[in-house]
Amino acid sequence: MAGAASTNILGDKTTTNSFNTIIHGVAGRAAVAFGGAFYAYIHDIADHAEWRIVIIFASRELADEWWRAVSTSDIAILKNNIKRVTPQFYTHNTRQWNFHTFFTDYRVQTISDKFRGKMFLVLENTHNGRGITIIPTQTVVDRSSGDWFTIRSKANADQYWYYDRSLGSIVVSVRQRSSFKISAPNMHDGAIMIGLDDITLVVQHHGFVKHQTLNGSPGKCILGVTDEVLEASKFKFKDLDEGKFIPLNEDLPVGSLLCYMSEGTPCPGWELAL
């Protein structure tokens, strides 16, 4: 950052590169585990009776990738058309463009081709038809850039990331947990993060997460904190899901230092929660 004062990834006015303000954020939204397909409605705001559609995605992650693609598109008929109300409810405006033609309209082919075989659309009855498909409610964390979360194991929901101040490092704990602000610096606050996004993490009340090589363990880096934003480590958002963060002692993970592993066999991975 440049200048005498700037806004860091916390959204706070601080002196350059300094973590001077204690943040009293709240953790992100709770999640429940599920697998398989992910469902969403999309409703026409131009005509209440017509063009009500259910979208079936191969996974929740794919739904987020689709949303990134359509919400950032510069294609004239698509730009600013689709709105995300919740992770399972969207709107489209058929006076501008009908989403039902997503896989048939050549004008959006540069986007739709990326999702062929990974999602499909089901056209619902019109309003006068009365019936409509009831999709399963799938409660998930809304993975918004700049939000606060705790981070827990996908294999054992009792195991959380915790910043142990006495060690100056992040450990795996079943008794305590820390809140982390996760941000994609290249996206605006509130943007839904996807796997390929670069992210930074902030430990509530402490600082920016920074990794450093662990002596005698090539490829493994322990996770500490720093006051300096320019020293904050950048990870890929998918590193959490893909298990690039592992306990130093994998046989006895609780209390173990958490490491970032740039290569090798990953652990089952981590998910965002309260």
Residue pairs with C-beta under 8 A, 6 or more apart in sequence:
1 8
1 16
1 17
1 229
1 230
2 16
3 16
4 15
4 16
5 13
5 14
5 15
5 16
6 13
6 14
6 16
7 13
7 14
8 14
8 19
8 229
9 146
9 181
9 183
9 185
9 200
9 202
9 208
9 229
9 232
10 19
10 21
10 23
10 181
10 202
11 146
11 189
12 20
12 21
12 23
13 21
14 20
14 21
17 228
17 229
17 230
18 227
18 228
18 229
19 202
19 207
19 208
19 226
19 227
19 228
19 229
22 205
23 181
23 202
23 204
23 205
24 204
25 148
25 179
25 181
25 204
26 148
26 179
27 148
27 149
27 150
27 179
27 273
27 274
28 141
28 142
28 143
28 144
28 147
28 148
28 149
28 150
28 272
28 273
28 274
29 141
29 142
29 147
29 274
30 139
30 141
30 273
30 274
31 139
31 140
31 141
31 271
31 272
31 273
32 139
32 140
33 154
33 157
33 271
34 138
34 140
36 59
37 56
37 57
37 58
37 59
38 56
38 57
38 58
38 59
38 60
38 62
38 63
38 138
39 54
39 55
39 56
39 57
39 88
39 135
39 136
39 138
40 54
40 55
40 57
40 63
40 87
40 88
40 89
40 90
40 135
41 52
41 53
41 54
41 55
41 88
41 89
41 90
41 135
42 52
42 53
42 54
42 55
42 82
42 89
42 90
42 91
42 92
42 99
43 51
43 52
43 53
43 89
43 90
43 91
43 92
44 50
44 51
44 52
44 91
44 92
44 93
44 94
44 98
45 91
45 92
45 93
46 93
46 94
46 95
47 94
48 127
49 126
49 127
49 128
50 94
50 126
50 127
51 92
51 94
51 98
51 99
51 100
51 123
52 123
52 124
52 125
52 126
52 127
52 132
53 99
53 100
53 121
53 122
53 123
53 124
54 121
54 122
54 124
54 133
54 135
55 63
55 90
55 119
55 120
55 121
55 122
56 119
56 120
56 121
56 122
57 63
57 66
57 118
57 119
58 118
58 119
60 87
60 138
60 140
61 194
61 195
61 241
62 115
62 118
62 119
63 87
63 119
64 143
64 192
64 193
64 194
65 194
65 195
66 115
66 119
67 84
67 192
68 191
68 192
68 194
69 111
69 114
69 115
70 78
70 81
70 82
70 111
71 82
71 84
73 79
73 108
73 111
75 107
75 108
75 110
75 111
77 96
77 97
77 105
77 107
77 108
78 97
78 108
78 111
81 92
81 93
81 96
81 97
81 99
82 90
82 91
82 92
82 99
83 90
83 91
83 92
84 90
84 192
85 91
86 142
87 138
87 140
87 142
88 135
88 137
88 138
92 98
92 99
97 105
99 121
100 121
100 123
101 108
102 108
102 112
102 121
103 112
103 116
103 121
105 112
122 133
124 132
124 133
125 131
125 132
141 149
141 271
141 272
141 273
142 192
143 182
143 192
143 193
143 237
143 272
144 189
144 190
144 191
144 192
144 193
145 182
145 183
145 184
145 187
145 188
145 189
145 190
145 191
145 192
145 193
145 197
145 199
146 181
146 182
146 183
146 189
146 190
147 181
147 182
148 179
148 180
148 181
148 204
149 179
149 180
149 181
149 182
149 272
149 273
149 274
150 160
150 161
150 177
150 178
150 179
150 180
150 272
150 273
150 274
151 160
151 161
151 180
151 240
151 270
151 271
151 272
151 273
152 158
152 159
152 160
152 161
152 177
152 270
152 271
152 273
153 159
153 160
153 172
153 267
153 268
153 269
153 270
153 271
154 241
154 268
154 269
154 270
154 271
155 267
155 268
155 269
157 273
158 174
159 172
159 173
159 174
159 253
159 254
160 172
160 173
160 174
160 176
160 177
160 178
161 170
161 171
161 172
161 173
161 177
161 178
161 180
161 258
161 270
162 170
162 171
162 172
162 173
162 176
162 177
162 178
163 169
163 170
163 171
163 178
163 203
163 206
163 225
164 170
164 171
164 173
165 206
167 257
168 224
168 225
169 222
169 223
169 224
169 257
169 258
170 178
170 203
170 209
170 222
170 223
170 224
170 257
170 258
171 255
171 256
171 257
171 258
172 247
172 253
172 254
172 255
172 256
172 258
173 254
173 255
174 254
178 203
178 204
178 206
179 203
179 204
180 201
180 202
180 203
180 204
180 209
181 201
181 202
181 204
182 193
182 199
182 200
182 201
182 237
182 272
183 189
183 199
183 200
183 201
183 202
184 191
184 193
184 197
184 198
184 199
184 237
185 198
185 199
185 200
185 234
186 197
186 198
187 193
187 197
193 199
193 237
194 237
195 236
195 237
195 238
195 241
196 236
196 237
196 238
197 236
197 237
198 234
198 235
198 236
198 237
199 234
199 235
199 236
199 237
200 208
200 209
200 232
200 233
200 234
200 235
201 208
201 209
201 232
201 233
201 235
202 208
202 209
202 232
203 209
203 225
206 225
207 225
207 226
207 227
208 225
208 226
208 227
208 228
208 229
208 231
208 232
208 233
209 223
209 224
209 225
209 232
209 233
210 223
210 224
210 225
210 226
210 231
210 232
210 233
211 221
211 222
211 223
211 224
211 233
211 260
212 221
212 222
212 224
213 220
213 221
214 220
214 221
214 222
214 248
214 259
217 248
217 259
219 261
219 262
219 263
219 264
220 246
220 248
220 259
220 260
220 261
221 259
221 260
221 261
221 262
222 248
222 257
222 258
222 259
223 245
223 257
223 258
223 259
223 260
226 232
233 260
235 244
235 260
236 244
239 245
239 260
240 269
240 270
240 271
240 272
241 269
241 270
241 271
242 266
242 269
243 266
243 267
243 268
243 269
243 270
244 260
244 261
244 262
244 266
245 258
245 259
245 260
245 261
245 267
245 270
246 258
246 259
246 261
246 266
246 267
247 253
247 256
247 257
247 258
247 259
247 267
248 256
248 257
248 258
248 259
249 256
250 256
250 267
